[in-house]
Amino acid sequence: MVKYSDTNQIKNSKNWFDPPNNGLPAYNENGDLISVLEVYDFPDMIEEYLIELEIRNYSKNTIKTYKSIIKNLHEYLMTQDDLYDEKRFIRSFKRYIQYLKRDKLVSQNYIYLVTVVSKKFLEFHSLYFLDEIKTPKRTKSLPKSLNESEVRRLINVYNEDIYDDIAEDNNKIKTKIRNKLILTLLYSSGIRVSELVSLITNDIDLEERTMRIRGKGDKDRIVLFDNNTKNLIEEYLSIKSHDNINDSDNNYLFTNKYYKPLTTRYIQIMIKDYGNKAGINKKVTPHILRHSFATHLLKNGVDIRVIQQLLGHSNLSTTQIYTSVDMETLKNVYDKARM
C-alpha cells in the first residue's frame, strides 16, 4: 500500500509535469499504435459533460454553443491519422485553430471561446492535454448602437397602417401590436431576447411598471419600463384576452398563432426585417437594442451602477463595454470642458 504524502498529492494535480492520464501512446493486441479517440470515448464524454452543464444551470444558449464547439473539434480530430499521444493531440489542436482562422475566417473571440471550452471539457474528464496551450486574447470591439431617431423609426415603422386590417383579419392587428411591443420592450427595459421569450404575463406589474426577469444563472432581477410601454402592454393583453384558449396555454406573454412561445430566432429575423423596412442602414438585432438602451441611459446621465443592475450584469466591467458613449456626446463633454 502506498503511503499518502504531499508528493503523491502533487502528482495527482494537473500541474504535475507528468500527469496520471499519460498512458499514451496505447497499443492494440497486435502491438500497433491506436488513436487517442479509441482510448477515450469522446461521444460519451461529450454527453456526460453537457449533462453536467445543465445540472449547473448553464443557459440553453451556452450549452448549445459548448456542444457545437466540442462536436466540431471532435469531428476535426477524427480526420487526424496520427493522434497517438498528448504531443500529437496538441499539434492537432493547433492545426484545428489554424484551420478555423485560415479556412473558416472565424473571429479572434471565437478562437478564444474554442480554446477555453475545449480545455474545460478535457479538464472535466481529468485530461490535461491542452495545459500548455495559452488562451488567446479577446478583441474588445465596441458594440454598435442605434441613435434615438433610428429607434423611433424602427418602433413606429408600422404605425400608419397598424389598424388597416382589423376589419379583415384580427390576427394581423394582434401580430403588429405584438411585434411593436417586442421592439418597445427590448429598448425600454434592456432585457435580453432570451429573457423576452421567457416572459410570463404574471411577471409583469403594470401598476408599478416593473417586470421580474429570470436572467443568466437563474438570477432574478426587477427591471422597469415606461408609460408608453405600459399602454402598449395593456392594449396587447386586451386583444389577447379575446382569444378562446385555456389559461394554461396563455402564460407566455409573446406567442405565435398556435399559442406557443416565440423563439429567439423568430425575433431576430423579425427585427432585421423591421430594420430594413424602417430604412436603417445598420445591423439591427435584439442585442443592439439592449446596447442602445444602455448607451442612451448613460448619455442622459444615469449612473452606470444603476445601468448595471437593470442589465443584470454581475461585473461592472461588462456594463462599461456595453455602454460606450457615442462620439457626439463625447465631443459635447470635451467642448464643455475646454470652455
C-alpha positions as CSV (number, residue, x, y, z in Angstrom):
1,M,0.0,0.0,0.0
2,V,1.4,3.4,-1.0
3,K,1.6,5.8,2.0
4,Y,-0.1,9.1,1.4
5,S,2.2,12.1,1.1
6,D,2.3,15.6,-0.2
7,T,4.3,14.3,-3.2
8,N,1.5,11.9,-4.1
9,Q,-1.0,14.8,-3.9
10,I,1.1,16.9,-6.2
11,K,1.4,14.0,-8.7
12,N,-2.3,13.8,-8.9
13,S,-2.7,17.5,-9.7
14,K,-2.9,18.9,-13.2
15,N,0.2,21.0,-12.6
16,W,2.5,18.0,-12.2
17,F,4.7,17.7,-15.3
18,D,3.9,14.0,-15.7
19,P,0.1,13.7,-15.1
20,P,-1.5,10.4,-14.4
21,N,-3.5,10.3,-17.7
22,N,-0.5,9.7,-19.9
23,G,-1.0,6.1,-20.5
24,L,-0.2,7.0,-24.1
25,P,0.8,6.0,-26.6
26,A,-1.5,3.0,-26.4
27,Y,-1.2,-0.2,-28.4
28,N,-3.7,-2.9,-29.6
29,E,-3.3,-6.7,-29.3
30,N,-1.0,-6.7,-32.4
31,G,1.3,-4.1,-30.9
32,D,0.1,-1.3,-33.3
33,L,-0.4,2.2,-32.1
34,I,-4.1,3.3,-31.6
35,S,-5.6,6.7,-31.7
36,V,-6.4,8.7,-28.6
37,L,-10.0,8.7,-29.9
38,E,-10.0,4.9,-29.5
39,V,-8.7,5.1,-26.0
40,Y,-11.2,7.7,-24.9
41,D,-14.9,7.5,-25.8
42,F,-15.4,11.1,-26.9
43,P,-19.1,10.9,-27.8
44,D,-19.9,9.5,-24.3
45,M,-17.6,12.2,-22.7
46,I,-19.4,14.9,-24.6
47,E,-22.8,13.7,-23.5
48,E,-21.7,13.5,-19.8
49,Y,-20.2,17.0,-20.0
50,L,-23.4,18.5,-21.4
51,I,-25.5,16.9,-18.7
52,E,-23.2,18.4,-16.1
53,L,-23.6,21.9,-17.7
54,E,-27.4,21.5,-17.5
55,I,-27.2,20.4,-13.8
56,R,-25.0,23.5,-13.1
57,N,-27.8,25.7,-14.6
58,Y,-25.9,26.9,-17.6
59,S,-28.3,28.6,-20.1
60,K,-29.7,26.7,-23.0
61,N,-27.8,29.0,-25.4
62,T,-24.5,28.4,-23.6
63,I,-25.0,24.7,-23.6
64,K,-25.9,24.8,-27.3
65,T,-22.7,26.8,-28.1
66,Y,-20.5,24.5,-26.0
67,K,-22.0,21.4,-27.7
68,S,-21.3,22.8,-31.1
69,I,-17.7,23.7,-30.3
70,I,-16.8,20.3,-28.8
71,K,-18.6,18.3,-31.5
72,N,-16.8,20.3,-34.3
73,L,-13.5,19.7,-32.6
74,H,-14.2,16.0,-32.3
75,E,-15.1,15.8,-36.0
76,Y,-11.9,17.5,-36.9
77,L,-9.8,15.2,-34.7
78,M,-11.4,12.2,-36.4
79,T,-9.6,13.3,-39.6
80,Q,-6.2,13.1,-38.0
81,D,-4.4,9.8,-38.6
82,D,-1.5,10.3,-36.1
83,L,-3.4,11.1,-32.9
84,Y,-1.4,8.7,-30.7
85,D,-0.2,10.8,-27.7
86,E,-0.6,14.1,-25.9
87,K,2.1,15.8,-28.0
88,R,0.3,14.9,-31.2
89,F,-3.0,15.9,-29.7
90,I,-1.6,19.3,-29.0
91,R,-0.3,19.6,-32.6
92,S,-3.7,18.5,-34.0
93,F,-5.5,21.1,-31.8
94,K,-3.1,23.8,-33.1
95,R,-3.8,22.7,-36.7
96,Y,-7.5,23.0,-35.9
97,I,-7.1,26.5,-34.7
98,Q,-5.1,27.3,-37.8
99,Y,-7.9,25.8,-39.9
100,L,-10.5,27.9,-38.2
101,K,-8.5,31.1,-38.8
102,R,-7.4,30.5,-42.4
103,D,-10.3,28.5,-43.9
104,K,-13.3,29.4,-41.8
105,L,-12.2,33.0,-41.2
106,V,-13.6,33.0,-37.7
107,S,-13.2,35.9,-35.3
108,Q,-10.5,36.1,-32.6
109,N,-13.2,36.0,-30.0
110,Y,-14.4,32.7,-31.4
111,I,-10.8,31.3,-31.3
112,Y,-10.8,32.3,-27.6
113,L,-14.0,30.5,-27.0
114,V,-12.9,27.3,-28.7
115,T,-9.7,27.2,-26.7
116,V,-11.5,27.9,-23.3
117,V,-14.3,25.4,-24.0
118,S,-12.0,22.7,-25.3
119,K,-9.8,23.0,-22.2
120,K,-12.7,23.0,-19.8
121,F,-14.2,19.9,-21.5
122,L,-11.0,17.9,-21.3
123,E,-10.2,19.0,-17.7
124,F,-13.7,17.9,-16.6
125,H,-12.6,14.4,-17.6
126,S,-9.2,14.8,-15.9
127,L,-7.4,15.1,-19.3
128,Y,-4.9,17.9,-19.4
129,F,-3.7,17.6,-23.0
130,L,-4.0,21.3,-23.6
131,D,-2.4,22.6,-20.5
132,E,0.5,24.2,-22.4
133,I,-1.9,26.0,-24.8
134,K,-2.2,29.6,-23.9
135,T,-5.6,31.2,-24.0
136,P,-5.6,33.8,-26.9
137,K,-6.6,37.4,-26.2
138,R,-10.1,38.5,-27.0
139,T,-10.7,41.6,-29.1
140,K,-12.7,44.3,-27.3
141,S,-14.6,45.9,-30.1
142,L,-17.2,48.4,-29.0
143,P,-20.8,47.2,-29.7
144,K,-22.8,49.1,-32.2
145,S,-26.0,51.0,-31.2
146,L,-28.8,53.0,-32.8
147,N,-29.4,56.6,-32.1
148,E,-32.7,57.8,-30.7
149,S,-34.1,58.8,-34.1
150,E,-33.4,55.3,-35.6
151,V,-35.0,53.6,-32.6
152,R,-38.2,55.7,-33.1
153,R,-38.3,54.8,-36.8
154,L,-37.8,51.1,-36.0
155,I,-40.6,51.0,-33.4
156,N,-43.0,53.1,-35.4
157,V,-42.4,51.6,-38.8
158,Y,-46.0,50.1,-39.0
159,N,-47.8,52.9,-37.1
160,E,-49.6,54.3,-40.2
161,D,-51.3,51.0,-41.2
162,I,-51.4,49.2,-38.0
163,Y,-55.2,49.2,-37.8
164,D,-56.0,48.9,-41.6
165,D,-56.6,45.1,-41.4
166,I,-58.6,45.0,-38.2
167,A,-62.0,44.5,-40.0
168,E,-60.5,41.9,-42.3
169,D,-58.2,39.9,-40.0
170,N,-57.9,40.4,-36.3
171,N,-54.8,38.2,-36.2
172,K,-52.9,40.7,-38.3
173,I,-53.6,43.6,-36.0
174,K,-52.6,41.4,-33.0
175,T,-49.4,40.4,-34.6
176,K,-48.4,44.0,-35.5
177,I,-49.1,45.2,-32.0
178,R,-47.3,42.2,-30.5
179,N,-44.2,43.0,-32.7
180,K,-44.3,46.7,-31.8
181,L,-44.4,45.7,-28.2
182,I,-41.5,43.4,-28.6
183,L,-39.4,46.2,-30.1
184,T,-40.6,48.7,-27.5
185,L,-40.0,46.4,-24.6
186,L,-36.4,45.4,-25.7
187,Y,-35.5,49.0,-25.9
188,S,-37.3,50.4,-22.9
189,S,-36.2,47.7,-20.5
190,G,-32.9,46.5,-22.0
191,I,-33.7,42.8,-21.4
192,R,-32.0,40.0,-23.4
193,V,-34.0,38.3,-26.2
194,S,-33.8,35.0,-24.3
195,E,-35.4,36.7,-21.3
196,L,-38.1,38.3,-23.5
197,V,-39.3,34.9,-24.9
198,S,-39.5,33.5,-21.4
199,L,-41.6,36.4,-20.1
200,I,-44.7,35.2,-18.2
201,T,-47.8,37.5,-18.0
202,N,-47.9,37.2,-14.2
203,D,-44.3,38.5,-14.0
204,I,-45.5,42.0,-15.2
205,D,-46.7,44.5,-12.7
206,L,-48.5,47.2,-14.7
207,E,-49.2,49.4,-11.7
208,E,-45.6,49.6,-10.7
209,R,-44.3,49.4,-14.3
210,T,-41.9,46.6,-13.4
211,M,-41.1,43.1,-14.6
212,R,-39.5,40.1,-12.8
213,I,-36.8,38.7,-15.1
214,R,-35.1,35.4,-14.7
215,G,-31.6,36.1,-16.1
216,K,-28.4,34.2,-16.6
217,G,-27.6,31.7,-13.9
218,D,-31.3,31.7,-12.9
219,K,-30.8,35.0,-11.1
220,D,-33.9,37.1,-10.7
221,R,-33.9,40.8,-11.1
222,I,-36.5,43.6,-11.4
223,V,-36.5,45.8,-14.5
224,L,-38.5,48.9,-15.4
225,F,-40.5,50.1,-18.4
226,D,-42.0,53.4,-19.3
227,N,-45.6,54.6,-19.6
228,N,-45.7,54.2,-23.4
229,T,-44.7,50.6,-22.9
230,K,-47.3,50.1,-20.2
231,N,-50.1,51.4,-22.5
232,L,-48.9,49.1,-25.3
233,I,-48.9,46.1,-22.9
234,E,-52.4,46.9,-21.8
235,E,-53.6,47.1,-25.4
236,Y,-51.9,43.9,-26.4
237,L,-53.3,42.0,-23.3
238,S,-56.7,43.3,-24.1
239,I,-56.6,41.8,-27.6
240,K,-55.1,38.6,-26.3
241,S,-58.0,38.3,-23.8
242,H,-60.4,37.7,-26.7
243,D,-58.6,34.5,-27.7
244,N,-60.5,31.4,-26.8
245,I,-57.7,29.4,-25.2
246,N,-57.0,27.8,-21.8
247,D,-55.2,29.8,-19.2
248,S,-52.5,27.1,-19.1
249,D,-51.7,28.0,-22.7
250,N,-51.8,31.7,-22.1
251,N,-48.9,32.0,-19.6
252,Y,-46.3,33.3,-22.0
253,L,-46.6,37.0,-22.9
254,F,-45.5,36.5,-26.5
255,T,-46.9,33.6,-28.5
256,N,-47.3,32.6,-32.1
257,K,-50.6,31.8,-33.8
258,Y,-50.5,28.3,-32.2
259,Y,-50.2,29.9,-28.8
260,K,-46.6,28.6,-28.4
261,P,-43.8,30.9,-27.1
262,L,-41.8,32.7,-29.8
263,T,-38.3,31.6,-30.5
264,T,-35.3,33.9,-30.2
265,R,-34.5,33.1,-33.9
266,Y,-38.0,34.3,-35.0
267,I,-37.5,37.6,-33.1
268,Q,-34.0,38.1,-34.6
269,I,-35.4,37.7,-38.1
270,M,-38.4,39.9,-37.4
271,I,-36.3,42.7,-36.0
272,K,-33.9,42.5,-39.0
273,D,-37.0,42.8,-41.4
274,Y,-38.3,45.8,-39.4
275,G,-34.9,47.5,-39.6
276,N,-34.9,47.1,-43.4
277,K,-38.5,48.5,-43.7
278,A,-37.5,51.4,-41.5
279,G,-34.6,52.2,-43.9
280,I,-31.9,51.8,-41.2
281,N,-28.6,51.2,-42.8
282,K,-27.1,49.4,-39.8
283,K,-27.3,45.9,-38.4
284,V,-30.4,45.7,-36.2
285,T,-30.6,42.9,-33.6
286,P,-32.1,42.4,-30.2
287,H,-28.6,42.8,-28.7
288,I,-28.2,46.2,-30.4
289,L,-31.5,47.4,-28.9
290,R,-30.2,46.3,-25.5
291,H,-26.9,48.2,-26.1
292,S,-28.8,51.2,-27.3
293,F,-30.9,51.2,-24.1
294,A,-27.7,51.2,-22.0
295,T,-26.0,53.8,-24.1
296,H,-28.9,56.2,-24.2
297,L,-29.3,55.9,-20.4
298,L,-25.6,56.7,-19.8
299,K,-25.9,59.6,-22.3
300,N,-28.7,61.1,-20.3
301,G,-26.8,61.0,-17.0
302,V,-28.0,57.7,-15.4
303,D,-25.3,56.2,-13.1
304,I,-23.5,53.3,-14.6
305,R,-24.2,51.1,-11.5
306,V,-27.9,51.6,-12.0
307,I,-27.5,50.5,-15.6
308,Q,-25.5,47.5,-14.4
309,Q,-28.4,46.5,-12.2
310,L,-31.0,47.0,-14.9
311,L,-28.9,44.9,-17.4
312,G,-28.3,42.1,-14.9
313,H,-24.5,42.2,-15.1
314,S,-22.5,40.6,-12.3
315,N,-19.4,42.7,-13.1
316,L,-19.3,46.4,-13.7
317,S,-16.6,45.9,-16.4
318,T,-19.2,44.1,-18.6
319,T,-21.5,47.1,-18.3
320,Q,-18.7,49.5,-19.2
321,I,-18.2,47.7,-22.5
322,Y,-22.0,47.8,-23.3
323,T,-22.3,51.5,-22.5
324,S,-19.7,53.1,-24.8
325,V,-20.7,56.7,-25.2
326,D,-21.4,57.8,-28.7
327,M,-18.9,60.2,-30.4
328,E,-21.4,63.1,-30.4
329,T,-21.8,63.0,-26.6
330,L,-18.0,62.7,-26.2
331,K,-17.5,65.8,-28.3
332,N,-20.0,67.8,-26.3
333,V,-18.4,66.8,-23.0
334,Y,-15.0,67.6,-24.4
335,D,-16.1,71.0,-25.7
336,K,-17.8,72.0,-22.4
337,A,-14.6,71.0,-20.5
338,R,-12.4,73.1,-22.8
339,M,-14.7,76.1,-22.5
